[in-house]
Amino acid sequence: MMLFTIFVPSNIETMIDLELENKVKNVIEQIRPYLQADGGDVEYVDMTDEKVVNLRLLGMCGNCPHSQMTLKNGIEAAVIRAIPEIKGVESVQTI
């Protein structure tokens, strides 16, 4: 009996991550007009190896007392509904 080892090049994983990143950015673009209508905005920062998306809330969303509710119930729900591989969405602070 012969055994074979299959090696998956690391660039395949990078390609998959880039595809996920592009899907996330597309969902964000669909949500953005609703945030902008209230004086806010959102910016994609990065995605962790654990498939958690980091976003920066801008404008009125950056200091709104309801920003975490918007992030979790609005943005995160939409991203996960569209892309089930994503495990969560977190906000990072503006520098």
MDTraj code that builds the backbone (N, CA, C; nanometers):
import mdtraj as md
import numpy as np

residues = "MET MET LEU PHE THR ILE PHE VAL PRO SER ASN ILE GLU THR MET ILE ASP LEU GLU LEU GLU ASN LYS VAL LYS ASN VAL ILE GLU GLN ILE ARG PRO TYR LEU GLN ALA ASP GLY GLY ASP VAL GLU TYR VAL ASP MET THR ASP GLU LYS VAL VAL ASN LEU ARG LEU LEU GLY MET CYS GLY ASN CYS PRO HIS SER GLN MET THR LEU LYS ASN GLY ILE GLU ALA ALA VAL ILE ARG ALA ILE PRO GLU ILE LYS GLY VAL GLU SER VAL GLN THR ILE".split()
xyz = np.array([
    [0.0843, -0.1161, 0.0000],
    [0.0000, 0.0000, 0.0000],
    [0.0898, 0.1237, 0.0000],
    [0.0548, 0.2221, -0.0842],
    [0.1322, 0.3449, -0.0941],
    [0.0564, 0.4579, -0.0254],
    [0.1309, 0.5378, 0.0471],
    [0.0729, 0.6545, 0.1115],
    [0.1264, 0.7789, 0.0438],
    [0.0399, 0.8754, 0.0271],
    [0.0785, 1.0004, -0.0355],
    [0.0554, 1.1148, 0.0625],
    [0.1447, 1.2074, 0.0599],
    [0.1293, 1.3282, 0.1391],
    [0.0971, 1.4415, 0.0432],
    [-0.0073, 1.5132, 0.0756],
    [-0.0471, 1.6262, -0.0079],
    [-0.0116, 1.7546, 0.0661],
    [0.0634, 1.8384, 0.0011],
    [0.1011, 1.9665, 0.0582],
    [0.0161, 2.0749, -0.0053],
    [-0.0458, 2.1558, 0.0776],
    [-0.1236, 2.2689, 0.0290],
    [-0.0360, 2.3926, 0.0422],
    [-0.0068, 2.4562, -0.0682],
    [0.0792, 2.5742, -0.0611],
    [0.0160, 2.6822, 0.0252],
    [0.0985, 2.7539, 0.0989],
    [0.0470, 2.8587, 0.1880],
    [-0.0205, 2.9704, 0.1098],
    [0.0158, 2.9860, -0.0175],
    [-0.0482, 3.0927, -0.0943],
    [-0.1954, 3.0613, -0.1223],
    [-0.2361, 2.9352, -0.1129],
    [-0.3775, 2.8996, -0.1258],
    [-0.4538, 2.9588, -0.0078],
    [-0.3986, 2.9455, 0.1121],
    [-0.4618, 3.0037, 0.2305],
    [-0.4694, 3.1548, 0.2164],
    [-0.3664, 3.2169, 0.1650],
    [-0.3653, 3.3609, 0.1444],
    [-0.4729, 3.4008, 0.0451],
    [-0.4902, 3.3231, -0.0597],
    [-0.5925, 3.3521, -0.1597],
    [-0.7321, 3.3412, -0.0985],
    [-0.7529, 3.2415, -0.0143],
    [-0.8823, 3.2249, 0.0521],
    [-0.9085, 3.3430, 0.1443],
    [-0.8071, 3.3850, 0.2206],
    [-0.8219, 3.4994, 0.3098],
    [-0.8513, 3.6274, 0.2313],
    [-0.7867, 3.6455, 0.1172],
    [-0.8121, 3.7636, 0.0350],
    [-0.9546, 3.7614, -0.0196],
    [-1.0021, 3.6442, -0.0549],
    [-1.1391, 3.6310, -0.1033],
    [-1.2388, 3.6676, 0.0075],
    [-1.2136, 3.6177, 0.1289],
    [-1.2990, 3.6519, 0.2428],
    [-1.2937, 3.8021, 0.2706],
    [-1.1743, 3.8579, 0.2670],
    [-1.1570, 4.0011, 0.2908],
    [-1.2374, 4.0821, 0.1903],
    [-1.2330, 4.0434, 0.0640],
    [-1.3085, 4.1146, -0.0388],
    [-1.4589, 4.1018, -0.0161],
    [-1.5041, 3.9848, 0.0285],
    [-1.6459, 3.9669, 0.0593],
    [-1.6875, 4.0569, 0.1749],
    [-1.6033, 4.0651, 0.2783],
    [-1.6327, 4.1508, 0.3935],
    [-1.6410, 4.2966, 0.3480],
    [-1.5451, 4.3396, 0.2686],
    [-1.5455, 4.4776, 0.2206],
    [-1.6708, 4.5073, 0.1382],
    [-1.7177, 4.4093, 0.0626],
    [-1.8387, 4.4260, -0.0167],
    [-1.9602, 4.4451, 0.0740],
    [-1.9708, 4.3658, 0.1797],
    [-2.0820, 4.3805, 0.2742],
    [-2.0752, 4.5178, 0.3409],
    [-1.9555, 4.5601, 0.3777],
    [-1.9391, 4.6916, 0.4403],
    [-1.9861, 4.8023, 0.3456],
    [-1.9539, 4.7891, 0.2185],
    [-1.9972, 4.8893, 0.1203],
    [-2.1495, 4.8949, 0.1107],
    [-2.2158, 4.7820, 0.1314],
    [-2.3617, 4.7788, 0.1267],
    [-2.4226, 4.8435, 0.2513],
    [-2.3544, 4.8346, 0.3649],
    [-2.4026, 4.8904, 0.4911],
    [-2.3702, 5.0394, 0.5030],
    [-2.2607, 5.0799, 0.4447],
    [-2.2081, 5.2167, 0.4599],
    [-2.3119, 5.3272, 0.4380],
    [-2.3968, 5.3228, 0.3356],
    [-2.4935, 5.4324, 0.3164],
    [-2.5864, 5.4535, 0.4357],
    [-2.6222, 5.3477, 0.5061],
    [-2.7093, 5.3601, 0.6222],
    [-2.6376, 5.4317, 0.7370],
    [-2.5108, 5.4005, 0.7540],
    [-2.4320, 5.4676, 0.8578],
    [-2.4097, 5.6139, 0.8213],
    [-2.3796, 5.6386, 0.6948],
    [-2.3534, 5.7748, 0.6500],
    [-2.4784, 5.8623, 0.6610],
    [-2.5947, 5.8029, 0.6466],
    [-2.7200, 5.8781, 0.6592],
    [-2.7353, 5.9360, 0.7999],
    [-2.6730, 5.8725, 0.8986],
    [-2.6770, 5.9207, 1.0366],
    [-2.5491, 5.9927, 1.0770],
    [-2.4653, 6.0256, 0.9792],
    [-2.3434, 6.1008, 1.0086],
    [-2.2247, 6.0156, 1.0488],
    [-2.2343, 5.8848, 1.0315],
    [-2.1254, 5.7957, 1.0681],
    [-2.0631, 5.7292, 0.9472],
    [-1.9712, 5.6409, 0.9741],
    [-1.9066, 5.5639, 0.8681],
    [-1.8311, 5.4491, 0.9331],
    [-1.7797, 5.3606, 0.8509],
    [-1.7049, 5.2457, 0.8994],
    [-1.5893, 5.2201, 0.8039],
    [-1.4776, 5.1752, 0.8599],
    [-1.3580, 5.1476, 0.7805],
    [-1.3069, 5.0083, 0.8150],
    [-1.2801, 4.9284, 0.7115],
    [-1.2196, 4.7966, 0.7314],
    [-1.0750, 4.8168, 0.7757],
    [-1.0337, 4.7455, 0.8824],
    [-0.8957, 4.7533, 0.9302],
    [-0.8207, 4.6263, 0.8915],
    [-0.8673, 4.5114, 0.9399],
    [-0.8044, 4.3843, 0.9062],
    [-0.8917, 4.2687, 0.9522],
    [-0.8428, 4.1473, 0.9273],
    [-0.9105, 4.0267, 0.9708],
    [-0.8070, 3.9369, 1.0377],
    [-0.8404, 3.8848, 1.1547],
    [-0.7465, 3.7996, 1.2273],
    [-0.7456, 3.6593, 1.1678],
    [-0.6476, 3.5788, 1.2093],
    [-0.6410, 3.4392, 1.1658],
    [-0.7623, 3.3598, 1.2138],
    [-0.8266, 3.4099, 1.3205],
    [-0.9449, 3.3437, 1.3759],
    [-1.0717, 3.3879, 1.3048],
    [-1.0578, 3.4653, 1.1976],
    [-1.1694, 3.5147, 1.1166],
    [-1.2576, 3.6135, 1.1924],
    [-1.1942, 3.6983, 1.2722],
    [-1.2621, 3.8103, 1.3380],
    [-1.2222, 3.9359, 1.2611],
    [-1.3227, 4.0118, 1.2194],
    [-1.3002, 4.1327, 1.1408],
    [-1.2870, 4.2520, 1.2348],
    [-1.1831, 4.3310, 1.2159],
    [-1.1627, 4.4538, 1.2924],
    [-1.2013, 4.5725, 1.2059],
    [-1.2905, 4.6547, 1.2598],
    [-1.3379, 4.7730, 1.1902],
    [-1.3129, 4.8962, 1.2749],
    [-1.3084, 5.0099, 1.2109],
    [-1.2978, 5.1372, 1.2814],
    [-1.4266, 5.2142, 1.2526],
    [-1.4980, 5.2507, 1.3589],
    [-1.6181, 5.3319, 1.3447],
    [-1.5765, 5.4780, 1.3389],
    [-1.6303, 5.5501, 1.2418],
    [-1.5891, 5.6878, 1.2164],
    [-1.7068, 5.7836, 1.2281],
    [-1.6762, 5.9118, 1.2329],
    [-1.7797, 6.0135, 1.2377],
    [-1.8641, 5.9991, 1.3625],
    [-1.9932, 6.0168, 1.3486],
    [-2.0848, 6.0076, 1.4626],
    [-2.0837, 5.8673, 1.5236],
    [-2.0537, 5.7656, 1.4436],
    [-2.0482, 5.6278, 1.4959],
    [-1.9307, 5.6094, 1.5918],
    [-1.8277, 5.6909, 1.5760],
    [-1.7088, 5.6773, 1.6590],
    [-1.7309, 5.7127, 1.8049],
    [-1.8259, 5.8016, 1.8322],
    [-1.8480, 5.8414, 1.9703],
    [-1.9942, 5.8318, 2.0125],
    [-2.0740, 5.7603, 1.9357],
    [-2.2156, 5.7425, 1.9665],
    [-2.2320, 5.6414, 2.0800],
    [-2.3218, 5.6685, 2.1757],
    [-2.3426, 5.5727, 2.2847],
    [-2.4039, 5.4405, 2.2379],
    [-2.4581, 5.4398, 2.1164],
    [-2.5193, 5.3178, 2.0627],
    [-2.4283, 5.2453, 1.9632],
    [-2.3031, 5.2861, 1.9561],
    [-2.2138, 5.2306, 1.8542],
    [-2.1925, 5.0804, 1.8689],
    [-2.1849, 5.0293, 1.9910],
    [-2.1665, 4.8844, 2.0078],
    [-2.2900, 4.8073, 1.9627],
    [-2.4072, 4.8651, 1.9836],
    [-2.5298, 4.8007, 1.9368],
    [-2.5325, 4.8000, 1.7837],
    [-2.4937, 4.9109, 1.7235],
    [-2.4849, 4.9183, 1.5775],
    [-2.3842, 4.8164, 1.5257],
    [-2.2696, 4.8079, 1.5934],
    [-2.1646, 4.7160, 1.5514],
    [-2.2120, 4.5714, 1.5573],
    [-2.2688, 4.5307, 1.6695],
    [-2.3063, 4.3901, 1.6894],
    [-2.4375, 4.3542, 1.6200],
    [-2.5422, 4.4340, 1.6415],
    [-2.6735, 4.3994, 1.5876],
    [-2.6908, 4.4358, 1.4412],
    [-2.6116, 4.5289, 1.3942],
    [-2.6223, 4.5704, 1.2555],
    [-2.5112, 4.5154, 1.1688],
    [-2.3908, 4.5657, 1.1916],
    [-2.2782, 4.5315, 1.1049],
    [-2.2391, 4.3843, 1.1190],
    [-2.2143, 4.3384, 1.2424],
    [-2.1725, 4.1990, 1.2619],
    [-2.2786, 4.1025, 1.2108],
    [-2.4047, 4.1294, 1.2410],
    [-2.5118, 4.0400, 1.1960],
    [-2.5151, 4.0312, 1.0438],
    [-2.4994, 4.1447, 0.9760],
    [-2.5019, 4.1452, 0.8298],
    [-2.3815, 4.0707, 0.7713],
    [-2.2639, 4.0927, 0.8302],
    [-2.1426, 4.0273, 0.7798],
    [-2.1514, 3.8764, 0.7985],
    [-2.1915, 3.8319, 0.9163],
    [-2.1986, 3.6872, 0.9425],
    [-2.3094, 3.6215, 0.8605],
    [-2.4205, 3.6926, 0.8418],
    [-2.5288, 3.6379, 0.7600],
    [-2.4814, 3.6163, 0.6158],
    [-2.4030, 3.7110, 0.5644],
    [-2.3528, 3.7011, 0.4273],
    [-2.2328, 3.6085, 0.4148],
    [-2.1516, 3.6009, 0.5217],
    [-2.0267, 3.5241, 0.5176],
    [-2.0161, 3.4421, 0.6461],
    [-2.0749, 3.3235, 0.6506],
    [-2.0777, 3.2441, 0.7745],
    [-1.9401, 3.2061, 0.8295],
    [-1.8357, 3.2120, 0.7469],
    [-1.7011, 3.1789, 0.7944],
    [-1.6488, 3.2812, 0.8952],
    [-1.7036, 3.4004, 0.8908],
    [-1.6606, 3.5064, 0.9828],
    [-1.7155, 3.4762, 1.1212],
    [-1.6284, 3.4852, 1.2220],
    [-1.6651, 3.4500, 1.3593],
    [-1.7128, 3.5694, 1.4413],
    [-1.6764, 3.6901, 1.3996],
    [-1.7180, 3.8074, 1.4746],
    [-1.6645, 3.9343, 1.4125],
    [-1.7163, 4.0470, 1.4620],
    [-1.6714, 4.1787, 1.4183],
    [-1.6421, 4.2589, 1.5441],
    [-1.5264, 4.3221, 1.5480],
    [-1.4846, 4.4030, 1.6622],
    [-1.4497, 4.5432, 1.6150],
    [-1.4595, 4.6365, 1.7063],
    [-1.4231, 4.7747, 1.6787],
    [-1.2855, 4.8022, 1.7354],
    [-1.2037, 4.8716, 1.6582],
    [-1.0735, 4.9181, 1.7071],
    [-1.0797, 5.0688, 1.7192],
    [-1.0029, 5.1235, 1.8107],
    [-1.0056, 5.2668, 1.8371],
    [-0.9295, 5.3441, 1.7301],
    [-0.9771, 5.4644, 1.7037],
    [-0.9067, 5.5549, 1.6146],
    [-0.7823, 5.6064, 1.6852],
    [-0.6733, 5.6122, 1.6136],
    [-0.5464, 5.6562, 1.6721],
    [-0.5448, 5.8057, 1.6866],
])
top = md.Topology()
chain = top.add_chain()
for i, resn in enumerate(residues, 1):
    res = top.add_residue(resn, chain, resSeq=i)
    for name in ("N", "CA", "C"):
        top.add_atom(name, md.element.get_by_symbol(name[0]), res)
traj = md.Trajectory(xyz[None], top)
